[in-house]
Amino acid sequence: MMPPPFRVLQWYPHHWNVVTYDQTGMRRRKGRKRIMLLMSDTGGGHRASAQAIIAGFQKLYGDKFELDMVDLWSDHSPWPHNTMPQSYSFLVKYPWLWRLSYTLTQPRPVHKTISLVTGWQVGHRVAMVCVGGGGGG
């Protein structure tokens, strides 16, 4: 048996807000389930794919779902992480530099350290976007 919907009082910058969640823990607004599409504008078709998913949902379900497209790196990450899309575009133009950066970050201790630092710097902001509703684009 699923628990009933519940409400949570959350502090947003400068005001309190009551947020309603359904039985599955998904945030609800105006009686609609919220779907957040996390993407990065790195040139690999992420934005186009997210837009296609949004268009498909709207065609199939109308306004039954609230869809947000969020660029986590550009819009919600601190420097230097918020420059990732531009850095990626630059590296793609110079394959030798891409290969070098890939090779240098692959040893487990280096990769693990980078992941921990990135998680520490970005994790809280990502969580706030997911829970607090920092929708974008």
ZIURTA-V525218 format. One record per pair of residues at least 6 apart in sequence whose ideal C-beta (glycine too) atoms are under 7 Angstrom apart, sorted by the first residue. I is the first residue (numbers start at 1). GAP is how many residues later the second one is. If there is no record, write none. Layout:
# ZIURTA-V525218
I_GAP ; I_GAP
This chain:
# ZIURTA-V525218
2_21 ; 3_20 ; 4_19 ; 5_15 ; 5_16 ; 5_17 ; 5_18 ; 6_15 ; 7_11 ; 7_12 ; 7_13 ; 8_11 ; 8_13 ; 9_7 ; 9_9 ; 10_7 ; 10_9 ; 10_122 ; 12_120 ; 19_8 ; 20_8 ; 21_6 ; 21_7 ; 22_6 ; 22_11 ; 26_7 ; 26_8 ; 27_7 ; 27_106 ; 28_6 ; 29_37 ; 32_31 ; 32_32 ; 32_33 ; 32_34 ; 33_32 ; 34_32 ; 34_34 ; 35_30 ; 35_32 ; 36_32 ; 36_34 ; 36_94 ; 36_99 ; 37_13 ; 37_16 ; 37_17 ; 37_30 ; 37_31 ; 37_32 ; 37_33 ; 38_32 ; 38_34 ; 39_7 ; 39_8 ; 39_11 ; 39_30 ; 39_32 ; 40_6 ; 40_31 ; 40_32 ; 40_33 ; 40_44 ; 40_45 ; 41_6 ; 41_30 ; 41_33 ; 41_44 ; 42_42 ; 42_43 ; 42_46 ; 43_45 ; 43_46 ; 43_49 ; 50_19 ; 54_13 ; 54_15 ; 57_8 ; 57_10 ; 68_67 ; 68_68 ; 69_67 ; 69_68 ; 70_59 ; 70_64 ; 70_65 ; 70_66 ; 71_65 ; 71_66 ; 72_54 ; 72_57 ; 73_8 ; 73_9 ; 73_11 ; 73_12 ; 74_8 ; 74_11 ; 75_61 ; 76_49 ; 76_50 ; 76_53 ; 76_58 ; 77_45 ; 77_48 ; 78_43 ; 81_37 ; 81_40 ; 81_41 ; 91_6 ; 91_7 ; 91_10 ; 92_6 ; 105_6 ; 105_9 ; 128_6
